[in-house]
């Protein structure tokens, strides 16, 4: 679709937004939201007719891009047949979505509890774990993000937790492996893995194994920096959980449904959790949907004992119809395999080549359509390009980098000292190369702030 400029309409949209919309994670008077006129495939555009290649996939959820005709048609058909129905009933779209998801989850995660998004999926996974074990505490990693609701944000390890952290949520944080910024003075991935597991085992021992309901990890942490875990780490966590009767929860809200070049990131590590949360890519964000995939053992806890939780829109027919269509499209069009191939043959090599030429790139890491560049001021010392949780003037280098990317038609996903490369999983190779060229130009701006 060719963008048609309409500055007057854009001005009206912007004025209404600024007058009435309260934006998340923002100081309301300090933001300047772009007024978006439309989107299709890997692109979106504004009312001035400027088009952007979306290297953020919305908020890492448009795994099949914008406006896929088969998913749009499925939503329209479902709306014509049945727009909504209460969750206590068996509905075709809901049943089929659950079946298709369960077919793809690892192990015996065959029961699906639907939520409206990823955060409430995490909330319910924690509730299930606590009720199943009768224990109060949950453990999660410092470098993590699990959502903005009360339990989910307390589980989160990044600074977005701080304002809501009452210290009474029953959450204990620990260090997960990340060799580039190791907390364990490790020099190899093997050392990092062993020492991270030892640290976690010690944390469990000192917290009291009998008090811990769950350990919650993003299979591959997303917003925190796409740190792929070293070989053996997730299997080691699984063993610790089994040893102490702790529920192992994997958060696949961002990593699931093709993002890593597999249906779920857990497939890369041959590990099966007891509970797994999902959202985002399950229907490419076309209608809000999330959920928890539940093991047989935990599902049995609630076989004759009511589960004390639910949502008015659990398994909403429109959302589930979108999920059915999305999963079928991904299977029919080979989207998962496409993401794996492009990640291995195009993105990985291109980003490593950029790293060789740009002193601002400290590390490249990722898989599939799930990559991050760690930006630094000094490669030798690994000093971050901007301070941790920088704002205002201190964040200027990252702001300048992002502005350059946008000026060259690339919409980046920037978080702290990282830029993520997370385009739609079905992006074409030509589109991908276009985006990587724009990223190359933007990195030259970041280079100006290096030492």
Secondary structure per residue as TSV (DSSP state, phi and psi in degrees):
chain	resnum	aa	ss	phi	psi
A	1	X	-	360.0	134.4
A	2	X	-	-89.1	123.1
A	3	X	-	-61.5	134.4
A	4	X	-	-107.1	114.9
A	5	X	-	-60.5	139.5
A	6	X	-	-153.6	70.0
A	7	X	H	-57.2	-34.1
A	8	X	H	-65.5	-42.9
A	9	X	H	-64.4	-42.3
A	10	X	H	-59.5	-40.3
A	11	X	H	-63.7	-38.5
A	12	X	H	-68.1	-41.4
A	13	X	H	-61.9	-44.6
A	14	X	H	-64.1	-41.9
A	15	X	H	-63.5	-42.8
A	16	X	H	-66.1	-38.6
A	17	X	H	-60.7	-50.1
A	18	X	H	-66.7	-26.9
A	19	X	H	-81.2	-30.0
A	20	X	H	-132.2	-21.6
A	21	X	-	-89.5	128.2
A	22	X	-	-100.0	113.1
A	23	X	-	-88.5	146.8
A	24	X	T	-73.9	151.7
A	25	X	T	54.1	32.3
A	26	X	S	-138.5	146.6
A	27	X	-	-81.1	113.2
A	28	X	G	-59.5	-33.2
A	29	X	G	-87.4	-2.0
A	30	X	G	-109.5	7.4
A	31	X	-	-110.9	158.6
A	32	X	-	-139.5	76.1
A	33	X	-	-62.9	138.7
A	34	X	-	-73.5	132.3
A	35	X	-	-83.5	117.9
A	36	X	E	-99.3	128.8
A	37	X	E	-94.1	-28.2
A	38	X	E	-175.7	173.7
A	39	X	E	-157.2	149.5
A	40	X	E	-160.6	132.2
A	41	X	B	61.7	-123.6
A	42	X	T	-94.5	4.3
A	43	X	E	-120.3	156.2
A	44	X	E	-139.4	167.4
A	45	X	E	-146.0	158.2
A	46	X	E	-99.9	-177.6
A	47	X	T	-78.4	-7.3
A	48	X	T	-91.7	0.3
A	49	X	S	87.9	6.7
A	50	X	-	-78.1	132.3
A	51	X	E	-108.4	141.5
A	52	X	E	-125.5	136.0
A	53	X	E	-82.9	122.6
A	54	X	E	-87.6	99.1
A	55	X	S	-90.9	15.5
A	56	X	S	-116.7	-7.0
A	57	X	H	49.1	50.4
A	58	X	H	71.2	-107.8
A	59	X	H	-119.1	54.9
A	60	X	H	59.3	52.1
A	61	X	T	-138.8	-19.4
A	62	X	-	-80.4	68.0
A	63	X	T	-65.8	-24.2
A	64	X	T	-112.1	20.6
A	65	X	-	77.2	-179.6
A	66	X	B	-86.6	141.9
A	67	X	-	59.9	40.4
A	68	X	-	-62.2	124.4
A	69	X	H	-59.6	-34.3
A	70	X	H	-70.5	-34.7
A	71	X	H	-76.3	-39.6
A	72	X	H	-59.5	-43.8
A	73	X	H	-64.0	-38.9
A	74	X	H	-65.0	-39.3
A	75	X	H	-65.5	-42.9
A	76	X	H	-63.0	-43.2
A	77	X	H	-66.0	-41.0
A	78	X	H	-65.6	-40.0
A	79	X	H	-62.8	-36.5
A	80	X	H	-70.2	-30.5
A	81	X	H	-90.2	-46.6
A	82	X	-	-163.9	105.4
A	83	X	S	-71.8	-36.5
A	84	X	-	-155.7	157.6
A	85	X	-	-162.8	149.3
A	86	X	-	-62.1	150.2
A	87	X	T	-70.4	-13.8
A	88	X	T	-76.9	-6.0
A	89	X	S	-104.7	156.7
A	90	X	-	-84.9	119.7
A	91	X	-	-123.7	138.6
A	92	X	H	-55.6	-49.8
A	93	X	H	-61.6	-40.0
A	94	X	H	-66.2	-46.3
A	95	X	H	-63.3	-42.6
A	96	X	H	-70.2	-38.3
A	97	X	H	-61.9	-44.6
A	98	X	H	-62.4	-41.3
A	99	X	H	-63.2	-45.9
A	100	X	H	-66.1	-37.4
A	101	X	H	-67.2	-47.0
A	102	X	H	-62.2	-31.2
A	103	X	H	-62.5	-25.6
A	104	X	H	-106.6	-14.6
A	105	X	S	-73.3	151.1
A	106	X	S	-72.3	156.2
A	107	X	T	58.4	-138.7
A	108	X	T	-104.3	32.8
A	109	X	-	-79.5	72.4
A	110	X	-	-104.9	-6.4
A	111	X	E	-104.9	134.6
A	112	X	E	-120.3	120.4
A	113	X	E	-102.9	118.3
A	114	X	E	-87.9	139.5
A	115	X	E	-125.7	-173.9
A	116	X	S	-93.1	-16.8
A	117	X	S	-167.7	-176.3
A	118	X	H	-71.9	-38.7
A	119	X	H	-62.6	-46.2
A	120	X	H	-73.9	-20.9
A	121	X	H	-63.9	-43.1
A	122	X	H	-63.9	-43.0
A	123	X	H	-54.6	-47.5
A	124	X	H	-73.2	-33.0
A	125	X	H	-61.8	-41.4
A	126	X	H	-65.2	-41.4
A	127	X	H	-62.1	-44.0
A	128	X	H	-61.4	-44.0
A	129	X	H	-63.1	-43.0
A	130	X	H	-67.1	-40.3
A	131	X	H	-70.4	-37.1
A	132	X	H	-66.2	-39.2
A	133	X	H	-96.6	-23.1
A	134	X	T	72.7	20.1
A	135	X	-	-113.3	154.7
A	136	X	-	-94.6	-30.4
A	137	X	E	-90.2	152.8
A	138	X	E	-132.2	145.3
A	139	X	E	-112.1	140.0
A	140	X	E	-148.2	167.5
A	141	X	E	-85.9	152.3
A	142	X	S	-64.5	-45.8
A	143	X	S	-85.9	85.0
A	144	X	-	-159.2	161.2
A	145	X	-	-143.2	128.9
A	146	X	-	-125.8	1.1
A	147	X	-	130.4	170.4
A	148	X	S	-102.4	-2.3
A	149	X	S	-78.9	172.8
A	150	X	H	-59.5	-52.9
A	151	X	H	-70.1	-40.9
A	152	X	H	-64.0	-40.5
A	153	X	H	-73.5	-30.4
A	154	X	H	-71.0	-30.0
A	155	X	H	-70.3	-30.0
A	156	X	-	-59.0	145.3
A	157	X	-	-102.7	-8.1
A	158	X	S	-92.8	176.0
A	159	X	G	-60.9	-16.1
A	160	X	G	-64.2	-16.0
A	161	X	G	-73.5	-33.7
A	162	X	G	-54.3	-44.9
A	163	X	G	-66.4	-21.9
A	164	X	G	-109.0	1.5
A	165	X	-	-82.8	106.2
A	166	X	-	-89.2	-9.2
A	167	X	S	75.0	8.5
A	168	X	-	-121.6	14.6
A	169	X	S	-85.8	-1.7
A	170	X	-	74.0	24.6
A	171	X	E	-108.7	133.9
A	172	X	E	-121.4	129.3
A	173	X	E	-99.4	150.7
A	174	X	E	-140.7	168.7
A	175	X	-	-90.6	123.4
A	176	X	-	-91.8	166.3
A	177	X	-	-69.4	140.8
A	178	X	-	-163.8	89.8
A	179	X	G	-59.1	-37.2
A	180	X	G	-60.5	-35.0
A	181	X	G	-125.6	54.9
A	182	X	-	-58.9	135.5
A	183	X	S	-91.5	0.6
A	184	X	S	-117.7	11.7
A	185	X	-	55.9	34.1
A	186	X	-	-82.6	152.9
A	187	X	S	-114.6	-13.9
A	188	X	S	-134.5	162.4
A	189	X	H	-61.1	-36.7
A	190	X	H	-63.9	-43.5
A	191	X	H	-63.9	-43.5
A	192	X	H	-60.8	-43.8
A	193	X	H	-62.0	-50.7
A	194	X	H	-62.7	-43.0
A	195	X	H	-73.2	-33.9
A	196	X	H	-66.0	-40.8
A	197	X	H	-66.9	-39.1
A	198	X	H	-63.1	-42.5
A	199	X	H	-60.8	-44.3
A	200	X	H	-65.2	-41.8
A	201	X	H	-62.9	-38.8
A	202	X	H	-66.4	-40.6
A	203	X	H	-60.3	-43.9
A	204	X	H	-60.5	-44.8
A	205	X	H	-62.0	-43.2
A	206	X	H	-79.5	-23.5
A	207	X	H	-81.8	-22.2
A	208	X	-	95.9	101.9
A	209	X	G	-52.9	-35.6
A	210	X	G	-72.6	-3.5
A	211	X	G	-103.6	-4.9
A	212	X	E	-102.2	118.8
A	213	X	E	-81.3	-42.6
A	214	X	E	-151.5	151.7
A	215	X	E	-112.2	125.7
A	216	X	E	-116.2	124.9
A	217	X	E	-133.9	141.2
A	218	X	E	-70.7	127.9
A	219	X	S	-53.3	-49.3
A	220	X	S	-125.9	112.0
A	221	X	-	-55.0	134.3
A	222	X	T	-95.4	-81.6
A	223	X	T	-56.7	-34.4
A	224	X	T	-68.9	-14.1
A	225	X	T	139.8	11.7
A	226	X	-	50.8	58.1
A	227	X	-	-92.3	100.5
A	228	X	-	-67.0	128.5
A	229	X	-	-69.1	148.3
A	230	X	-	-67.6	155.4
A	231	X	T	-54.8	131.3
A	232	X	T	94.1	-13.7
A	233	X	H	-69.5	-51.8
A	234	X	H	-64.6	-36.3
A	235	X	H	-63.3	-37.3
A	236	X	H	-66.1	-39.3
A	237	X	H	-64.7	-40.6
A	238	X	H	-58.3	-42.4
A	239	X	H	-65.1	-41.0
A	240	X	H	-63.8	-40.7
A	241	X	H	-63.4	-44.3
A	242	X	H	-63.2	-39.7
A	243	X	H	-61.8	-37.1
A	244	X	H	-110.8	9.2
A	245	X	T	66.8	32.0
A	246	X	-	-97.1	138.7
A	247	X	E	-75.6	129.3
A	248	X	E	-98.2	117.4
A	249	X	E	-113.2	125.7
A	250	X	E	-106.0	129.7
A	251	X	E	-94.8	109.2
A	252	X	-	-112.8	24.8
A	253	X	T	-56.3	-44.3
A	254	X	T	-94.1	-35.6
A	255	X	T	-83.9	-14.8
A	256	X	T	-79.8	168.6
A	257	X	T	59.6	56.9
A	258	X	T	92.3	-13.7
A	259	X	T	-58.1	-35.9
A	260	X	T	-96.1	8.4
A	261	X	S	83.6	9.6
A	262	X	S	-137.6	164.7
A	263	X	S	-60.5	-42.9
A	264	X	S	-134.6	147.3
A	265	X	T	-62.1	-27.5
A	266	X	H	-57.7	-27.8
A	267	X	H	-63.6	-27.2
A	268	X	H	-70.1	-23.3
A	269	X	H	-116.4	4.1
A	270	X	T	52.8	47.8
A	271	X	-	-126.9	144.1
A	272	X	-	-120.8	116.6
A	273	X	-	-81.9	176.5
A	274	X	S	-87.4	-31.1
A	275	X	E	-138.4	144.1
A	276	X	E	-138.0	127.4
A	277	X	E	-95.2	149.8
A	278	X	E	-147.7	165.0
A	279	X	-	-175.9	-140.7
A	280	X	G	38.2	-94.6
A	281	X	G	-68.0	-10.4
A	282	X	G	-57.1	-33.1
A	283	X	T	-139.7	27.6
A	284	X	T	58.2	22.2
A	285	X	T	73.2	12.0
A	286	X	S	-66.6	-35.1
A	287	X	S	-138.9	135.0
A	288	X	-	-54.7	129.0
A	289	X	-	-160.2	138.9
A	290	X	E	-147.2	-174.9
A	291	X	E	177.3	174.9
A	292	X	E	-124.0	126.2
A	293	X	E	-92.6	128.5
A	294	X	E	-118.5	135.2
A	295	X	-	-72.4	163.9
A	296	X	H	-61.3	-40.3
A	297	X	H	-64.2	-43.9
A	298	X	H	-74.1	-36.8
A	299	X	H	-59.6	-36.1
A	300	X	H	-64.8	-26.5
A	301	X	H	-58.3	-31.3
A	302	X	T	-110.5	22.6
A	303	X	S	-68.4	-42.5
A	304	X	S	-123.5	6.1
A	305	X	S	-119.0	121.9
A	306	X	-	-60.1	137.8
A	307	X	-	-79.3	121.7
A	308	X	-	-86.2	66.3
A	309	X	-	-170.2	151.4
A	310	X	-	-179.7	171.2
A	311	X	-	-137.6	145.2
A	312	X	T	-55.9	-38.8
A	313	X	T	-105.8	21.5
A	314	X	T	-58.2	121.5
A	315	X	T	67.3	40.1
A	316	X	-	-55.6	132.0
A	317	X	H	-55.4	-40.4
A	318	X	H	-65.1	-42.7
A	319	X	H	-65.6	-42.1
A	320	X	H	-69.8	-36.6
A	321	X	H	-62.3	-39.1
A	322	X	H	-65.0	-37.3
A	323	X	H	-66.3	-44.6
A	324	X	H	-57.6	-48.1
A	325	X	H	-65.0	-40.5
A	326	X	H	-63.9	-47.8
A	327	X	H	-62.9	-41.0
A	328	X	H	-65.5	-40.8
A	329	X	H	-61.9	-44.2
A	330	X	H	-62.3	-38.2
A	331	X	H	-71.3	-47.0
A	332	X	H	-66.2	-37.3
A	333	X	T	-96.3	2.7
A	334	X	T	61.9	37.9
A	335	X	H	-64.5	-40.1
A	336	X	H	-63.9	-46.7
A	337	X	H	-65.3	-36.8
A	338	X	H	-61.7	-44.3
A	339	X	H	-63.1	-40.4
A	340	X	H	-64.0	-44.3
A	341	X	H	-65.0	-48.3
A	342	X	H	-63.7	-36.5
A	343	X	I	-62.4	-44.6
A	344	X	I	-76.2	-38.2
A	345	X	I	-98.5	-22.8
A	346	X	I	-119.6	-60.1
A	347	X	I	-66.2	-52.7
A	348	X	H	-55.9	-54.6
A	349	X	H	-59.7	-40.8
A	350	X	H	-66.1	-42.0
A	351	X	H	-68.2	-37.5
A	352	X	H	-66.8	-33.7
A	353	X	H	-68.6	-39.5
A	354	X	H	-62.1	-39.6
A	355	X	H	-62.6	-34.0
A	356	X	H	-67.0	-29.9
A	357	X	H	-97.8	-18.9
A	358	X	-	-113.0	114.2
A	359	X	T	-65.7	-13.9
A	360	X	T	-78.1	-11.6
A	361	X	E	-94.4	113.1
A	362	X	E	-87.6	-37.2
A	363	X	E	-153.9	148.3
A	364	X	E	-115.7	134.3
A	365	X	E	-152.9	149.8
A	366	X	E	150.7	-172.7
A	367	X	E	-163.7	154.4
A	368	X	T	57.3	-129.2
A	369	X	T	-106.8	46.0
A	370	X	E	-141.8	88.2
A	371	X	E	-132.6	156.3
A	372	X	E	-142.3	146.2
A	373	X	E	-111.1	124.5
A	374	X	E	-85.8	117.3
A	375	X	E	-96.9	133.8
A	376	X	E	-131.4	157.7
A	377	X	E	-84.7	-31.8
A	378	X	E	-143.4	116.7
A	379	X	T	-63.4	-36.9
A	380	X	T	-68.0	-46.6
A	381	X	T	-87.3	-15.1
A	382	X	T	65.2	23.5
A	383	X	E	-62.2	128.3
A	384	X	E	-60.0	152.8
A	385	X	S	-61.6	-36.5
A	386	X	S	-132.1	157.9
A	387	X	-	-62.6	158.9
A	388	X	T	-56.6	128.8
A	389	X	T	60.4	35.1
A	390	X	-	-66.5	144.4
A	391	X	-	-136.2	168.3
A	392	X	G	58.9	-138.1
A	393	X	G	-60.3	-34.2
A	394	X	G	-64.2	-23.8
A	395	X	G	-92.5	7.4
A	396	X	H	-52.4	-46.2
A	397	X	H	-57.7	-42.8
A	398	X	H	-70.4	-36.0
A	399	X	H	-64.3	-41.0
A	400	X	H	-65.8	-40.9
A	401	X	H	-59.5	-49.1
A	402	X	H	-63.1	-40.0
A	403	X	H	-64.1	-38.4
A	404	X	H	-65.6	-42.4
A	405	X	H	-59.2	-46.3
A	406	X	H	-64.9	-38.7
A	407	X	H	-63.1	-23.6
A	408	X	T	-104.0	20.7
A	409	X	T	81.5	18.7
A	410	X	E	-119.5	125.7
A	411	X	E	-97.5	110.0
A	412	X	-	-90.7	163.3
A	413	X	E	-107.6	107.0
A	414	X	E	-115.8	131.6
A	415	X	E	-143.0	117.2
A	416	X	T	53.0	-115.3
A	417	X	T	-101.9	25.6
A	418	X	E	-132.4	146.6
A	419	X	E	-116.1	131.7
A	420	X	E	-95.5	145.1
A	421	X	E	-111.8	95.4
A	422	X	-	-136.5	62.1
A	423	X	-	-74.2	173.4
A	424	X	-	-53.4	144.9
A	425	X	T	-69.2	-18.1
A	426	X	T	-105.3	21.2
A	427	X	-	-57.6	145.9
A	428	X	-	-79.7	160.8
A	429	X	H	-63.7	-36.8
A	430	X	H	-65.5	-43.2
A	431	X	H	-63.4	-40.6
A	432	X	H	-61.4	-44.4
A	433	X	H	-66.6	-35.0
A	434	X	H	-59.7	-45.5
A	435	X	H	-66.4	-39.5
A	436	X	H	-66.7	-32.8
A	437	X	H	-66.6	-41.4
A	438	X	H	-65.8	-37.6
A	439	X	H	-62.9	-39.5
A	440	X	H	-56.8	-45.9
A	441	X	H	-64.2	-43.3
A	442	X	H	-65.6	-34.9
A	443	X	H	-65.3	-27.0
A	444	X	H	-62.1	-32.1
A	445	X	H	-69.1	-43.8
A	446	X	H	-60.9	-35.6
A	447	X	H	-58.6	-29.5
A	448	X	T	-65.1	-17.5
A	449	X	T	-101.0	5.1
A	450	X	-	-86.1	165.6
A	451	X	-	-112.4	360.0
